[in-house]
């Protein structure tokens, strides 16, 4: 995969944008970005960047 991003998804229970621990993998991240505007903005940017490459693979 050739996606270049600052996000680090190697740890699913840690927010890759701010490093906070999430309540749970996946769903916890969705709640997290809802409560953290900076992370939501970064996540939206990241999602736009990879949407073309990962269409269908991101099922969060
Ligand atoms: Zn965060």
PDB file of the backbone (N, CA, C, O) and the ligand in Angstrom, with CONECT records:
HET     ZN  A 101       1
ATOM      1  N   UNK A   1       0.838  -1.180   0.000  1.00  0.00           N
ATOM      2  CA  UNK A   1       0.000   0.000   0.000  1.00  0.00           C
ATOM      3  C   UNK A   1       0.880   1.239   0.000  1.00  0.00           C
ATOM      4  O   UNK A   1       1.868   1.298   0.732  1.00  0.00           O
ATOM      5  N   UNK A   2       0.537   2.212  -0.801  1.00  0.00           N
ATOM      6  CA  UNK A   2       1.411   3.363  -1.004  1.00  0.00           C
ATOM      7  C   UNK A   2       0.862   4.633  -0.378  1.00  0.00           C
ATOM      8  O   UNK A   2       1.255   5.738  -0.750  1.00  0.00           O
ATOM      9  N   UNK A   3      -0.037   4.473   0.561  1.00  0.00           N
ATOM     10  CA  UNK A   3      -0.625   5.655   1.188  1.00  0.00           C
ATOM     11  C   UNK A   3       0.401   6.310   2.117  1.00  0.00           C
ATOM     12  O   UNK A   3       0.975   5.661   2.992  1.00  0.00           O
ATOM     13  N   UNK A   4       0.612   7.592   1.908  1.00  0.00           N
ATOM     14  CA  UNK A   4       1.532   8.326   2.763  1.00  0.00           C
ATOM     15  C   UNK A   4       0.732   9.223   3.685  1.00  0.00           C
ATOM     16  O   UNK A   4       0.040  10.135   3.232  1.00  0.00           O
ATOM     17  N   UNK A   5       0.826   8.965   4.967  1.00  0.00           N
ATOM     18  CA  UNK A   5       0.042   9.731   5.926  1.00  0.00           C
ATOM     19  C   UNK A   5       0.764   9.781   7.259  1.00  0.00           C
ATOM     20  O   UNK A   5       1.635   8.957   7.541  1.00  0.00           O
ATOM     21  N   UNK A   6       0.397  10.747   8.067  1.00  0.00           N
ATOM     22  CA  UNK A   6       0.991  10.830   9.389  1.00  0.00           C
ATOM     23  C   UNK A   6       0.274   9.918  10.370  1.00  0.00           C
ATOM     24  O   UNK A   6       0.755   9.683  11.478  1.00  0.00           O
ATOM     25  N   UNK A   7      -0.877   9.404   9.957  1.00  0.00           N
ATOM     26  CA  UNK A   7      -1.649   8.556  10.853  1.00  0.00           C
ATOM     27  C   UNK A   7      -0.976   7.201  11.019  1.00  0.00           C
ATOM     28  O   UNK A   7      -0.500   6.603  10.055  1.00  0.00           O
ATOM     29  N   UNK A   8      -0.946   6.730  12.267  1.00  0.00           N
ATOM     30  CA  UNK A   8      -0.352   5.431  12.557  1.00  0.00           C
ATOM     31  C   UNK A   8      -1.436   4.500  13.082  1.00  0.00           C
ATOM     32  O   UNK A   8      -1.909   4.666  14.207  1.00  0.00           O
ATOM     33  N   UNK A   9      -1.826   3.531  12.279  1.00  0.00           N
ATOM     34  CA  UNK A   9      -2.948   2.663  12.636  1.00  0.00           C
ATOM     35  C   UNK A   9      -2.455   1.338  13.190  1.00  0.00           C
ATOM     36  O   UNK A   9      -3.212   0.368  13.236  1.00  0.00           O
ATOM     37  N   UNK A  10      -1.211   1.284  13.606  1.00  0.00           N
ATOM     38  CA  UNK A  10      -0.693   0.009  14.097  1.00  0.00           C
ATOM     39  C   UNK A  10      -1.314  -0.375  15.432  1.00  0.00           C
ATOM     40  O   UNK A  10      -1.341  -1.551  15.794  1.00  0.00           O
ATOM     41  N   UNK A  11      -1.816   0.622  16.169  1.00  0.00           N
ATOM     42  CA  UNK A  11      -2.442   0.345  17.457  1.00  0.00           C
ATOM     43  C   UNK A  11      -3.904   0.760  17.409  1.00  0.00           C
ATOM     44  O   UNK A  11      -4.203   1.953  17.470  1.00  0.00           O
ATOM     45  N   UNK A  12      -4.822  -0.195  17.302  1.00  0.00           N
ATOM     46  CA  UNK A  12      -6.234   0.130  17.066  1.00  0.00           C
ATOM     47  C   UNK A  12      -6.939   0.754  18.254  1.00  0.00           C
ATOM     48  O   UNK A  12      -8.048   1.266  18.101  1.00  0.00           O
ATOM     49  N   UNK A  13      -6.335   0.730  19.426  1.00  0.00           N
ATOM     50  CA  UNK A  13      -7.018   1.362  20.549  1.00  0.00           C
ATOM     51  C   UNK A  13      -6.401   2.706  20.904  1.00  0.00           C
ATOM     52  O   UNK A  13      -6.685   3.270  21.960  1.00  0.00           O
ATOM     53  N   UNK A  14      -5.564   3.208  20.024  1.00  0.00           N
ATOM     54  CA  UNK A  14      -4.979   4.527  20.238  1.00  0.00           C
ATOM     55  C   UNK A  14      -5.307   5.425  19.055  1.00  0.00           C
ATOM     56  O   UNK A  14      -5.136   5.033  17.900  1.00  0.00           O
ATOM     57  N   UNK A  15      -5.782   6.642  19.352  1.00  0.00           N
ATOM     58  CA  UNK A  15      -6.045   7.591  18.275  1.00  0.00           C
ATOM     59  C   UNK A  15      -4.735   7.905  17.560  1.00  0.00           C
ATOM     60  O   UNK A  15      -3.778   8.340  18.200  1.00  0.00           O
ATOM     61  N   UNK A  16      -4.674   7.690  16.238  1.00  0.00           N
ATOM     62  CA  UNK A  16      -3.434   7.928  15.497  1.00  0.00           C
ATOM     63  C   UNK A  16      -3.130   9.406  15.343  1.00  0.00           C
ATOM     64  O   UNK A  16      -2.029   9.769  14.928  1.00  0.00           O
ATOM     65  N   UNK A  17      -4.080  10.257  15.668  1.00  0.00           N
ATOM     66  CA  UNK A  17      -3.895  11.691  15.464  1.00  0.00           C
ATOM     67  C   UNK A  17      -3.419  12.394  16.727  1.00  0.00           C
ATOM     68  O   UNK A  17      -2.571  13.283  16.643  1.00  0.00           O
ATOM     69  N   UNK A  18      -3.931  12.029  17.885  1.00  0.00           N
ATOM     70  CA  UNK A  18      -3.531  12.707  19.116  1.00  0.00           C
ATOM     71  C   UNK A  18      -2.893  11.756  20.123  1.00  0.00           C
ATOM     72  O   UNK A  18      -2.308  12.202  21.110  1.00  0.00           O
ATOM     73  N   UNK A  19      -3.003  10.434  19.881  1.00  0.00           N
ATOM     74  CA  UNK A  19      -2.357   9.468  20.757  1.00  0.00           C
ATOM     75  C   UNK A  19      -3.174   9.077  21.964  1.00  0.00           C
ATOM     76  O   UNK A  19      -2.713   8.297  22.797  1.00  0.00           O
ATOM     77  N   UNK A  20      -4.399   9.611  22.076  1.00  0.00           N
ATOM     78  CA  UNK A  20      -5.247   9.242  23.207  1.00  0.00           C
ATOM     79  C   UNK A  20      -5.686   7.781  23.113  1.00  0.00           C
ATOM     80  O   UNK A  20      -5.868   7.242  22.021  1.00  0.00           O
ATOM     81  N   UNK A  21      -5.851   7.159  24.264  1.00  0.00           N
ATOM     82  CA  UNK A  21      -6.379   5.799  24.272  1.00  0.00           C
ATOM     83  C   UNK A  21      -7.876   5.832  24.021  1.00  0.00           C
ATOM     84  O   UNK A  21      -8.585   6.685  24.556  1.00  0.00           O
ATOM     85  N   UNK A  22      -8.357   4.895  23.201  1.00  0.00           N
ATOM     86  CA  UNK A  22      -9.770   4.859  22.859  1.00  0.00           C
ATOM     87  C   UNK A  22     -10.512   3.891  23.778  1.00  0.00           C
ATOM     88  O   UNK A  22      -9.932   2.941  24.303  1.00  0.00           O
ATOM     89  N   UNK A  23     -11.828   4.158  23.963  1.00  0.00           N
ATOM     90  CA  UNK A  23     -12.629   3.291  24.821  1.00  0.00           C
ATOM     91  C   UNK A  23     -12.700   1.889  24.237  1.00  0.00           C
ATOM     92  O   UNK A  23     -12.751   0.904  24.974  1.00  0.00           O
ATOM     93  N   UNK A  24     -12.703   1.801  22.908  1.00  0.00           N
ATOM     94  CA  UNK A  24     -12.728   0.503  22.237  1.00  0.00           C
ATOM     95  C   UNK A  24     -12.248   0.713  20.804  1.00  0.00           C
ATOM     96  O   UNK A  24     -12.381   1.814  20.270  1.00  0.00           O
ATOM     97  N   UNK A  25     -11.690  -0.326  20.168  1.00  0.00           N
ATOM     98  CA  UNK A  25     -11.267  -0.184  18.778  1.00  0.00           C
ATOM     99  C   UNK A  25     -12.464   0.058  17.870  1.00  0.00           C
ATOM    100  O   UNK A  25     -13.543  -0.479  18.119  1.00  0.00           O
ATOM    101  N   UNK A  26     -12.296   0.843  16.839  1.00  0.00           N
ATOM    102  CA  UNK A  26     -13.356   1.040  15.855  1.00  0.00           C
ATOM    103  C   UNK A  26     -14.409   2.011  16.346  1.00  0.00           C
ATOM    104  O   UNK A  26     -14.308   3.214  16.102  1.00  0.00           O
ATOM    105  N   UNK A  27     -15.422   1.502  17.037  1.00  0.00           N
ATOM    106  CA  UNK A  27     -16.519   2.342  17.502  1.00  0.00           C
ATOM    107  C   UNK A  27     -16.006   3.420  18.449  1.00  0.00           C
ATOM    108  O   UNK A  27     -16.476   4.557  18.411  1.00  0.00           O
ATOM    109  N   UNK A  28     -15.050   3.069  19.291  1.00  0.00           N
ATOM    110  CA  UNK A  28     -14.484   4.041  20.207  1.00  0.00           C
ATOM    111  C   UNK A  28     -13.807   5.172  19.473  1.00  0.00           C
ATOM    112  O   UNK A  28     -13.800   6.310  19.944  1.00  0.00           O
ATOM    113  N   UNK A  29     -13.238   4.870  18.326  1.00  0.00           N
ATOM    114  CA  UNK A  29     -12.590   5.911  17.548  1.00  0.00           C
ATOM    115  C   UNK A  29     -13.613   6.879  16.968  1.00  0.00           C
ATOM    116  O   UNK A  29     -13.380   8.087  16.933  1.00  0.00           O
ATOM    117  N   UNK A  30     -14.732   6.355  16.517  1.00  0.00           N
ATOM    118  CA  UNK A  30     -15.796   7.213  15.977  1.00  0.00           C
ATOM    119  C   UNK A  30     -16.280   8.180  17.050  1.00  0.00           C
ATOM    120  O   UNK A  30     -16.452   9.371  16.790  1.00  0.00           O
ATOM    121  N   UNK A  31     -16.501   7.656  18.269  1.00  0.00           N
ATOM    122  CA  UNK A  31     -16.912   8.526  19.369  1.00  0.00           C
ATOM    123  C   UNK A  31     -15.835   9.555  19.668  1.00  0.00           C
ATOM    124  O   UNK A  31     -16.125  10.717  19.953  1.00  0.00           O
ATOM    125  N   UNK A  32     -14.595   9.109  19.599  1.00  0.00           N
ATOM    126  CA  UNK A  32     -13.471   9.980  19.914  1.00  0.00           C
ATOM    127  C   UNK A  32     -13.408  11.179  18.955  1.00  0.00           C
ATOM    128  O   UNK A  32     -13.264  12.315  19.407  1.00  0.00           O
ATOM    129  N   UNK A  33     -13.510  10.946  17.669  1.00  0.00           N
ATOM    130  CA  UNK A  33     -13.424  12.047  16.719  1.00  0.00           C
ATOM    131  C   UNK A  33     -14.646  12.960  16.819  1.00  0.00           C
ATOM    132  O   UNK A  33     -14.568  14.152  16.523  1.00  0.00           O
ATOM    133  N   UNK A  34     -15.795  12.374  17.248  1.00  0.00           N
ATOM    134  CA  UNK A  34     -16.977  13.213  17.457  1.00  0.00           C
ATOM    135  C   UNK A  34     -16.729  14.224  18.574  1.00  0.00           C
ATOM    136  O   UNK A  34     -17.260  15.335  18.548  1.00  0.00           O
ATOM    137  N   UNK A  35     -15.920  13.829  19.551  1.00  0.00           N
ATOM    138  CA  UNK A  35     -15.690  14.681  20.714  1.00  0.00           C
ATOM    139  C   UNK A  35     -14.435  15.534  20.578  1.00  0.00           C
ATOM    140  O   UNK A  35     -14.206  16.430  21.390  1.00  0.00           O
ATOM    141  N   UNK A  36     -13.624  15.266  19.565  1.00  0.00           N
ATOM    142  CA  UNK A  36     -12.367  15.991  19.391  1.00  0.00           C
ATOM    143  C   UNK A  36     -12.295  16.582  17.990  1.00  0.00           C
ATOM    144  O   UNK A  36     -11.985  15.889  17.021  1.00  0.00           O
ATOM    145  N   UNK A  37     -12.589  17.878  17.903  1.00  0.00           N
ATOM    146  CA  UNK A  37     -12.668  18.538  16.609  1.00  0.00           C
ATOM    147  C   UNK A  37     -11.384  18.418  15.803  1.00  0.00           C
ATOM    148  O   UNK A  37     -11.425  18.224  14.588  1.00  0.00           O
ATOM    149  N   UNK A  38     -10.243  18.531  16.476  1.00  0.00           N
ATOM    150  CA  UNK A  38      -8.975  18.456  15.750  1.00  0.00           C
ATOM    151  C   UNK A  38      -8.782  17.079  15.124  1.00  0.00           C
ATOM    152  O   UNK A  38      -8.338  16.956  13.982  1.00  0.00           O
ATOM    153  N   UNK A  39      -9.123  16.045  15.894  1.00  0.00           N
ATOM    154  CA  UNK A  39      -8.966  14.687  15.384  1.00  0.00           C
ATOM    155  C   UNK A  39      -9.956  14.430  14.251  1.00  0.00           C
ATOM    156  O   UNK A  39      -9.626  13.764  13.270  1.00  0.00           O
ATOM    157  N   UNK A  40     -11.179  14.965  14.393  1.00  0.00           N
ATOM    158  CA  UNK A  40     -12.184  14.767  13.357  1.00  0.00           C
ATOM    159  C   UNK A  40     -11.724  15.411  12.050  1.00  0.00           C
ATOM    160  O   UNK A  40     -11.882  14.836  10.973  1.00  0.00           O
ATOM    161  N   UNK A  41     -11.150  16.615  12.158  1.00  0.00           N
ATOM    162  CA  UNK A  41     -10.655  17.294  10.966  1.00  0.00           C
ATOM    163  C   UNK A  41      -9.543  16.469  10.312  1.00  0.00           C
ATOM    164  O   UNK A  41      -9.538  16.269   9.097  1.00  0.00           O
ATOM    165  N   UNK A  42      -8.607  15.996  11.129  1.00  0.00           N
ATOM    166  CA  UNK A  42      -7.511  15.203  10.590  1.00  0.00           C
ATOM    167  C   UNK A  42      -8.017  13.897   9.992  1.00  0.00           C
ATOM    168  O   UNK A  42      -7.546  13.452   8.945  1.00  0.00           O
ATOM    169  N   UNK A  43      -8.992  13.287  10.680  1.00  0.00           N
ATOM    170  CA  UNK A  43      -9.556  12.033  10.179  1.00  0.00           C
ATOM    171  C   UNK A  43     -10.265  12.255   8.852  1.00  0.00           C
ATOM    172  O   UNK A  43     -10.138  11.448   7.931  1.00  0.00           O
ATOM    173  N   UNK A  44     -11.020  13.362   8.753  1.00  0.00           N
ATOM    174  CA  UNK A  44     -11.715  13.660   7.504  1.00  0.00           C
ATOM    175  C   UNK A  44     -10.715  13.841   6.362  1.00  0.00           C
ATOM    176  O   UNK A  44     -10.928  13.355   5.251  1.00  0.00           O
ATOM    177  N   UNK A  45      -9.616  14.553   6.657  1.00  0.00           N
ATOM    178  CA  UNK A  45      -8.588  14.754   5.638  1.00  0.00           C
ATOM    179  C   UNK A  45      -7.973  13.418   5.234  1.00  0.00           C
ATOM    180  O   UNK A  45      -7.787  13.132   4.052  1.00  0.00           O
ATOM    181  N   UNK A  46      -7.661  12.600   6.257  1.00  0.00           N
ATOM    182  CA  UNK A  46      -7.067  11.295   5.989  1.00  0.00           C
ATOM    183  C   UNK A  46      -8.005  10.443   5.138  1.00  0.00           C
ATOM    184  O   UNK A  46      -7.584   9.781   4.189  1.00  0.00           O
ATOM    185  N   UNK A  47      -9.300  10.478   5.506  1.00  0.00           N
ATOM    186  CA  UNK A  47     -10.272   9.662   4.788  1.00  0.00           C
ATOM    187  C   UNK A  47     -10.397  10.106   3.338  1.00  0.00           C
ATOM    188  O   UNK A  47     -10.526   9.279   2.436  1.00  0.00           O
ATOM    189  N   UNK A  48     -10.359  11.429   3.118  1.00  0.00           N
ATOM    190  CA  UNK A  48     -10.414  11.923   1.750  1.00  0.00           C
ATOM    191  C   UNK A  48      -9.191  11.460   0.966  1.00  0.00           C
ATOM    192  O   UNK A  48      -9.289  11.105  -0.209  1.00  0.00           O
ATOM    193  N   UNK A  49      -8.037  11.470   1.633  1.00  0.00           N
ATOM    194  CA  UNK A  49      -6.796  11.091   0.958  1.00  0.00           C
ATOM    195  C   UNK A  49      -6.799   9.637   0.525  1.00  0.00           C
ATOM    196  O   UNK A  49      -6.278   9.301  -0.539  1.00  0.00           O
ATOM    197  N   UNK A  50      -7.382   8.779   1.339  1.00  0.00           N
ATOM    198  CA  UNK A  50      -7.299   7.354   1.053  1.00  0.00           C
ATOM    199  C   UNK A  50      -8.586   6.797   0.461  1.00  0.00           C
ATOM    200  O   UNK A  50      -8.639   5.622   0.098  1.00  0.00           O
ATOM    201  N   UNK A  51      -9.626   7.623   0.357  1.00  0.00           N
ATOM    202  CA  UNK A  51     -10.918   7.128  -0.094  1.00  0.00           C
ATOM    203  C   UNK A  51     -10.807   6.406  -1.437  1.00  0.00           C
ATOM    204  O   UNK A  51     -11.427   5.362  -1.634  1.00  0.00           O
ATOM    205  N   UNK A  52     -10.023   6.957  -2.353  1.00  0.00           N
ATOM    206  CA  UNK A  52      -9.898   6.349  -3.665  1.00  0.00           C
ATOM    207  C   UNK A  52      -9.211   5.002  -3.605  1.00  0.00           C
ATOM    208  O   UNK A  52      -9.538   4.094  -4.369  1.00  0.00           O
ATOM    209  N   UNK A  53      -8.256   4.872  -2.691  1.00  0.00           N
ATOM    210  CA  UNK A  53      -7.478   3.633  -2.623  1.00  0.00           C
ATOM    211  C   UNK A  53      -8.182   2.552  -1.815  1.00  0.00           C
ATOM    212  O   UNK A  53      -8.073   1.362  -2.111  1.00  0.00           O
ATOM    213  N   UNK A  54      -8.909   2.991  -0.783  1.00  0.00           N
ATOM    214  CA  UNK A  54      -9.458   2.017   0.154  1.00  0.00           C
ATOM    215  C   UNK A  54     -10.971   1.878   0.045  1.00  0.00           C
ATOM    216  O   UNK A  54     -11.603   1.327   0.946  1.00  0.00           O
ATOM    217  N   UNK A  55     -11.553   2.364  -1.027  1.00  0.00           N
ATOM    218  CA  UNK A  55     -12.998   2.278  -1.172  1.00  0.00           C
ATOM    219  C   UNK A  55     -13.464   0.844  -0.965  1.00  0.00           C
ATOM    220  O   UNK A  55     -13.024  -0.070  -1.662  1.00  0.00           O
ATOM    221  N   UNK A  56     -14.348   0.659  -0.013  1.00  0.00           N
ATOM    222  CA  UNK A  56     -14.865  -0.668   0.251  1.00  0.00           C
ATOM    223  C   UNK A  56     -14.130  -1.378   1.365  1.00  0.00           C
ATOM    224  O   UNK A  56     -14.659  -2.330   1.939  1.00  0.00           O
ATOM    225  N   UNK A  57     -12.910  -0.938   1.689  1.00  0.00           N
ATOM    226  CA  UNK A  57     -12.152  -1.628   2.725  1.00  0.00           C
ATOM    227  C   UNK A  57     -12.389  -1.019   4.096  1.00  0.00           C
ATOM    228  O   UNK A  57     -12.295  -1.713   5.109  1.00  0.00           O
ATOM    229  N   UNK A  58     -12.697   0.281   4.139  1.00  0.00           N
ATOM    230  CA  UNK A  58     -12.900   0.964   5.413  1.00  0.00           C
ATOM    231  C   UNK A  58     -14.343   0.778   5.843  1.00  0.00           C
ATOM    232  O   UNK A  58     -15.238   1.415   5.288  1.00  0.00           O
ATOM    233  N   UNK A  59     -14.580  -0.069   6.805  1.00  0.00           N
ATOM    234  CA  UNK A  59     -15.937  -0.358   7.240  1.00  0.00           C
ATOM    235  C   UNK A  59     -16.132   0.048   8.689  1.00  0.00           C
ATOM    236  O   UNK A  59     -16.802  -0.655   9.445  1.00  0.00           O
ATOM    237  N   UNK A  60     -15.558   1.168   9.082  1.00  0.00           N
ATOM    238  CA  UNK A  60     -15.683   1.616  10.456  1.00  0.00           C
ATOM    239  C   UNK A  60     -17.078   2.130  10.678  1.00  0.00           C
ATOM    240  O   UNK A  60     -17.408   2.563  11.782  1.00  0.00           O
TER     241      UNK A  60
HETATM  242 ZN    ZN A 101      -7.524  11.911  18.857  1.00  0.00          ZN
END
